[in-house]
Amino acid sequence: MELLAAGEDHKALRLIARNLIAQAQTKDGLAAIKEIADRLDGKAPQPLKNDEDEAFQVILQPLVRKIVDPKDGSDS
């Protein structure tokens, strides 16, 4: 709610960032470090699990767009 209230107030947002950095520099700052890393690098992908607790196999296939001429049915 506070972030929404700050809106475009860059001073307030910088203060929040400064406090997060200060917290990351403490002995118990692991959670703050993870939060900063998630914002900079994005969260690490989480593996999907099935009922047997085995990781799903991810298969990536290219998406091909074919344009067909409706007059003669040939592919372009």
RADAUR-V168251 format. One record per helix or strand. SS is the DSSP state (@ for helix, = for strand). FROM is the first residue (numbers start at 1). TO is the last residue. If there is no record, write none. Layout:
SS_FROM_TO ; SS_FROM_TO
This chain:
@_2_6 ; @_10_24 ; @_30_41 ; =_49_49 ; =_55_55 ; =_68_68 ; =_75_75
